[in-house]
């Protein structure tokens, strides 16, 4: 399946921090092909016809219902859209798979079994399985006849996954392993046919295994009574001398961390995209209610306080949607390049996810936090009805909360962003020193009096300045560490500040590139006004956030004349002109309310 032609001169993972992109580099929803629109519609029809009528039954965990729905998705090809054709998959491009995840976002509790099965359940076998393992397990997983679960977390190892206590001991004749231990928070555990299990061989070597769920010695705990996603199966899984053939080792003994972390990369990406789809549906819910609910003799949609909420929901969702499809395209180009270099479909997919691990973390964090904002304001717009379990606003609110916890907490993902950036810089894969030094030199020079010209000139400068703020702050912190004056591993607050600036930079530039591309395609059509408004409000607010995050970080480790120099530089690099946000948000809200759905 081919997309609109785009540039192949694209960024490496994390390189957006030091190098700008062009509109031609990105893929946007407005470029969906006819075939992609058909896939989009097929997924939407499945939700409308098969899922929506049984949502309440899913919430009550009616026996056999969720596995049956997964089987129906398999019959449509949706479980294997990202899988190679030789195992029965559709082998669709990354952008089309992103569309499926986007449309699937409003599935509520059913998002969990779908994502767990197709992501962390199937991908470890595609990425790291032997050909025999792939032939044995993937065809059934693609059709939905075999359901998968992923057993990583333990009572004593959550974010610290490598602290697992589950053991695997090799038999004297080398034919099998005996696995003993306890796993918790295992999605799909209640109906899974296959578990991806992580255990330490000999109590030391962290290793992945494929374990058939009906193997003697496996027992399940009761279904967890959760805050949200109540329709998903979540149980503890206990292993007591479970005999697993040596042939069922996944990857290499002692290399389980590669499986665990690489499977999570694409899981984070998909979670961020699903949050986009969920946020769009919640905005539709909020707009519908605001149009229908009358107070003081008029629809509450007429009130500025409500319009603010609707506009902000739209702006943030538009931002993370733009970043999602931008990342999708980056991964697709990388995958194409690796395939041309002789890599298999699975190897190329793994390389792409690994390359853009930083961007995947950004989308997981930002997508889940945008979703949280949307579900929270949706409850507020609904008022008392929003607090009643008889209406969908409450369920959406509860279901959204887990997104900031699983697939690596948002705190862990924020720390990972800069940990990976610094590691890539140390390996010479990312030149941070040159750009950071250029910013330091600019701080001691006279400000440029050059007049900005051309369309989106102020917006382009704002993005360039965001880079300078981040390079100035992170570069100064890194130098302090090299000089022995700072240990960034113990300064999580500073890294959190830098991560938030990184998220704002990536989201803002993704929006700008999309709006520029739309302007080129639409020839500044009337609709462009609302896209410009969303970009301008976002940059107005992001400039203030950049200033605060940089100030908080710099004041944490600099003082005296050095801090004054940094503050002068910060003032120079945060000069995006003030925006009439009241007027812009009212325009955005008007478009949303008129459409009564996601209109962009």
N, C-alpha and C positions, 0 to 999 in steps of 0.2 A: 504494500500500500504506500503510495507516494504522497508527499506533502508538497505544498507550494515551495518553489526553489528558495533556498536560503544559503547564506554564506557558509563556507566550511572553515573559514579562518576564525575559529572560536576559541574561547578561553579555556585554559586548564582549570582544574578544580581550585577554587579559592583565588584565582588570578583576577577576579573582578575587583579585588582590593587595590590593585596597582595598575589596572589597565581598563580602559573604557571599551564598551561594545558599541555596535551600530545596529540600527533597526533591522537591517537585513540578517543579522545574526540570530534573531529570535523567531519563535513560532508563537502565534497568538490564536485565541479561539475563533476570531473572525475569519481565519484561513482554513477552517475545517473543510476537507474534501467531501464530495457527495457520499463516498463510501464511509467516511468517518461519521457523517451525519446519520447514516443508516445504522451503524453500530450504536451510536448515541441513542437513537430512537428505540432500538431493540432493547437496550438496557433499561430505558425509561418505561417501556411497555411491560417488561418483566416486573418492575417495581409496582406499577399501577395495577396490573392484572393478577399477579401472583402473591405479592408481598402485602400491599396495602389492605386487602380484605381480611388478612389473618394476623395483623399486628398484635392485637390483644391476646390472641392464642399463643403467639411467639413469646410474649411477656410472661405468660404462665408456664412456659417451657413444656408445652404439650408434647408428649412422647412422639418421636419420629418426624415432627413437623419440620424442624430446621434441617436435618439430614435430607429430607425429601425436597426441600427448596434448593439445597445445594445440588442435588441430583438434577433438578430442572435447569439450574444454571449451567451445569455440565452439558446437558442435552443441547443447550443453545450455543455452546462453545465458549461461554464466558469464564469458565474456570481454567481454560487452557489458552486464552488469548495471548498470553505472554510465554507460551511454551513452544518448543520446536515441533515441526510437523511430523518428524519421524516417530514421535511418541503420541501423536494424535492431537497436537495443539494447533492453534491457528497461526502462530508465529507473526502476530501483528506488530507494527512498529511501536516504539515507546510512546509517541504522542497519542496513538489510538488507545493504548492501554491506560494512558493518563485520563483520557476522556471517559473510559469505563469507570475508573475510580472516582472521578468527579461526579458522574451521574449517580453512582452508588452511594455517595456521601449521605443522603437523607434516609438510608435504610435502617437507622436506629440500631437496636440491639443486633440485628442481622449483619451489620457491618463487621462485627467481631468474628463470627465463624467464617464469613467470606474472606476477610483479610488474613486471618490466621491460617486458613487452609491454603490459599493461593500464594501467600507470602512466606512466612517463616516455616510453614509446613512443607511446601513443595520446593522452594528455592534452594535449600541446603542440598537436596538430592540432585537438582539440576547443576548446581555450582560445583559440588565436591564429590558426588556419587560416582561409582564406577559405571561403565556402560551396562553391566549386568544389573546393577541396582536401579539405574534409570529405566531399563526395559521392564523390570519387575514391578516398579511402584508408580512411575509417572502416568502410564496410560490410564490406570484405574483412578488416579487422583484427578486427571483431566476430565474424565467422564462423570466424576462425582460418585462412583461406586466405592472408592476408597477415600475415607476422610482422614485428614492429618492434624496432629497437634504437636506442639513444640514445648519440650520440658527443659527449661533452663533455670528458672528462679527457685530458690530454696528458702526455708525460714531464716537462714543466716547469710544468704547471698542474694541481694537484689541488684542494686546498681553495681556492687562489687561482685560481678558474676563469677570471677575466677576463684572466689573463696568457697566454691562448692564443696560439699562433704560427701556427696554420692560417690561410691567407689565402684570400680570395675576391675575384677581380678581374673587374669588369664588362667585357664585350666592347665594342668600339668602337660596334657598332650597338645596344647595350643589350638584346640578345635573350637573353643567357645570362651566367653567371658561370663562371670557371675556379677550381676549388678545389684547393689543394695543401696537404698537411700530414700529420700523424700523430696518431692517437688511440690510447689504450691503455685496458685494463681494460674493454672494451666487451662487456657481457653480450648474449647472443643473436647475436653477430657471425657465428658459424659458419653460421647458417641464416636470418638476417634477409633479408627482401625489401625493406625500407625502412629507411633510416637518418635519424634526426633529427640533423643535423650543425651544430655551431657553428663559425663562422669569422669572421675580421675582414675586412670589406670594405675593400679598399685598405690592409690592414694596420692599420686603426684602429677601424672600426665593428663591434663585436661583434654578430653577426647569426645567426639560425637559418635553416636550409634543410631542405627535404625532399628526400632524395636516393635514387633507386632504386638498389638494391644491385647490379644488373647493369650499371650505367653503366660504360663503358670508363674505365680509369685507377684503378679501385679494386682493391686487393689486400689479402689478409688474412695476418696473421702466424699462427704455429702456435698451437694451443690451449695456454693457460697451464697449467702443472702447479701447482695451488693447494693450500694447506693444507687447505681444506674446500670445500664446495659443488662437489665435483669433477664432478658430473653436469651442471653448467651450462657452456654455451659461453662462454668468455672469450678474446677475441683482440685483437690490435692491428689497426687498420684504417688503411691507407695510401691517401692521395689524391694522384694525380699528374695535374695538369691535367684534373680531372674536370669535364666540361661539364654544368652544371645550368641548366635554363631559368629565366629571371628570374621566371616565374610561380611557381616553387617556393620563393621567399623566404617564410619563415614569420614572420608578424607584420611589423614594420617594420624597415628597415635601421637598424642601430645600437641596436636595442632587444632584442637577444638575451638580455640579462641578465634581463629580465622573464620570458621564457619559461623560462630555466634555473631561476631561483629559485622561480617559482610552481609549476612541475612538481614540484620537490623538496618543496614543502610537503605535498602529499597523499601523496607517496612516503614521507615521514617518518612520517606518520600511519599509513599502511598497514603500514609496517615494524614500528612499535610494536605494532599489533594482531596481526600475524602472530607476533611474539615471545610474545604472550599465549597464542595457540593452541599454539605450540611448547612453552612452559613447562608448560601443562596436560598435554600428552602425556608430557613428561619426568617430571613428578610421578607420573603413572600408572605409567610404567616403573619408577621408584624404589620405589613402594609395592608393586608386584607382586614385585619382587625381594626387598624387605625381608620380605615375608610368606613367601616360599618358602625363603629362605636360612637354614639353621640353623647356629648355632655355640653351643658350651657348652650343648648340649642343648635349645635353644629358638630360635625365629625371631629374627633380629636386629631385627625390628620391635619386640620387647619392650624394647629397650635405649634409655635416655634420650637418648644421643648421636645415635642414628638418628632418634628421634622429633623431636628438635630440628631436624634438617635438613629432614625432611618438613614439619613445621609451618611453618618459615620459608619454604620454597618455596611453600607454600600461601598464606601471608600476603602475600608480595610479589606473587605472581601475582594474587591477589584485588585488591590495591591498584591495579595497573596495568590490570587488566580494568575496574575501576570507573571509573578515569580515562579509559579509552578510550571507553566507551559514553557517558560524560558529554560528552566532546568531540564525539563523533559527533552527539549530540542538539543541541549548540550549533550545529554546522555545518548540520544539517538545518533548524533554525528560521531561521537566516540565509539559507539557500538559498530557503526558502519566501517569506521577506520580499522578497528580491530578485526572485523570479519574479513576485510580486504587483505589484512596481513596474515590470514590463514587461521585465525582463531575460530573455534566453534561458536554456535549461537549462544550457548550457555557461558562459555569463557568470555565472550565479548560483552554479554550482559553484566557479568560479574565485574569486569574491568571498568565498565562505564559507571556502575554504582559506586565502586571503590574510588574512582577518580573524583566524583562529585559528592563525596561523603559530607563535606562542609556544607554544601548547598542543601543536601538532604536534611541535615540537622537544623539548618535555618528554617526550612519549610515545616518541619515537625513542630518546632517551637512557635513560629509565627502563626502557622495555620491553627494550631490548637488554642492559641491565645486570642486570635481573631474570633474563632468559634465560641470561645467562652464569653467574649464581649457580646456577641450577637445573641446567644441564648439568654444571657442575663438581661439585656435591654428588651428582649422580646417578652420576658416575664413582666418586666416593669411596664411596658406598653399595655399588656393585657390586664394589669392591675390585679385585683383579687382573683379573677378567673385564671390568671396565670399561675396562681398558687394552688389551684385545684387540680387533682389528678384526673378529673374527668376531661380535661382539655390537654392537647398535645404540647403546650408550651412547657409544662412542668417536666414532662418526660424528656423533652429535648435538653432541658437544663441539666437534669440528672445524668443523662447519657453522655453529655459533653465533658463532664468533669474528669473522666478517666484519661482523656486525651493528653493531658499535661503530665501524666504519670507514666503510662506504659510506653514501650518502644524507647526506653531511656527517659528518665525524668527531664523536664525542661532545664533544670539546673545542670544535670550531667551533660546534656547536649550543648548548653552554652559553654561549659568548660572545654568540651571536646573541640568546639570550633577553633578556638585559639591554640589549643594544644596541637591540633593538626596543622594549623598555619605555621606555627613556630617550627614544627618538625620538618615541614616541607621546605621552609627557609633554610634550616640547618643542612638539609640534603642538597641544597642548591636548586631545588625544583621551583622555588618561588623567590624572586629577587625582592626582598623587603628593604634591604640596606640602601640600595640606590634611590628608590622613591622616598624613603624616610629621610635620607640625607638631603635630598632636594628640598623637602619641606623645611628642614632645619635651616638651610641656606636662605630660603624665602623669608623666614622669620626675621632675619637680620638685614633684609633689604627693604627698600622703599616700596610701598604698595603700588601696584600697577594702576595707571590712570586710563588704561585702554577701555574704550567704549564698547559695550556689548552690542552685537548686531546679529540679525537673522532670527528665524523662528525658534522659539524655546531657548533663546540665548541665556536668559536668567536661570532657567531650569537646568541647563547643561552646566552652568557655572556652579549652581548649588550642589549638584552631584560631585563635580570635581572638588569642591570645597569640603564636602563630606569625607571624601577620600583623605584630604589633607588633615582634617581633624583627627581621623582615626589613625593615620600613619604617625602623626605627631604624638598622639597619646600612647599608642602601642609601642612605637619606636623608642620613646623616652623610657617607658617601663622596661622594655627589653634591655636598653643600655644600662639602666640601674641594676638589672639583674646581672649583666656581664661584669659590672664593676663591683659586684658583691654587696650592693647596698639594698637589694630587694630579692626576695625569693617568691616568685610569682605563684608557685604551687601552694603557698600559704596565704596568698592574697586573692582569694576567690572573688571578693567584692570588685576589685579592679578588673578582673577578667570578665565578670558579669557586665560591667559598664562597657567594656570593649565589645563584647558579644552583642549587646543591644544596639550599639552603633553599627556593627557589621550587618545586623538584620535590617536596620533602617536604610543603610546604603544599598543593599541588594534589592530591597523592596522598592525603594524610590527610583533606582535606575531601571528596574524592570517595568515600572509604570511609565516612566519617560519614554523608553524605547517602544512600548506598545502604543502610547498616545502618538508618538512621532509616526509610527508605521500606519496607524489609522488615518492620520492627517494626510499622508502620502496617498493612501488608497482612496480616501473619501474626498480628496481635493477640498478640504476644510468645509465639509457639509455641515448643515445646521446642528446635527447631532454631536459634532466635534466639541461644541461649547461645553457640554456636560462632562466629556472626558477631560478637557482642559481644567475644568473646575475641580474634579477629583484629584488631579495631579497637583494643582496649586494648593489646595487645602492640605493635602498630605505633606507637601514640602514645607509649608508654613509650620505645621505642627512638628514635623521631623527635625526641622532646624532648631526648635526649642529643646527637643529631646537630645539632640546631638550636643548642644551647648551644656545641658545639665549633666549628661553622662560623662563628657570630657572633663568638666569642672570637678565632678566628684572623684574621678579617677586621678587626675593630676594633683589635686589637693591632698590625695592620700599618700603621695610619695615625694612631691616637690615642695619647696618652700623658698622664701626670700626672693631674690632677684630672678632666680630660675622660674619660679612660679609666676612672677609678674610677666616675664617674657612669654610664657605659655599662654597666659590670659590675654595678652595683647594679640597673639596669633589666633587665639580662639575667637576673639572679637572680629578679627579680619576675615576669618573663614566662615562666619555665620551671618551673612548679610543678605540672605534671600529677602526680597522686599515684602512688607506687610501685605496680607491678603484680606479682603473683605469676606471673611469666612462665613458670616451670617448670610450674606447674599448668595455665595457659592453653594452652601449647604441647602438653602431653600430651593435652589435650582435643581440640585441632585435629588432632593426629596420629592419634588414635583414630578420628575421623570419616573421615579420608583412608584409613587402613588397612582399616577396615571396608568402605568402598565399593570399595577397590582401584582407584580411578580418581579423576578430578576430580569432587568431590561437590557443588560449590557452584553 
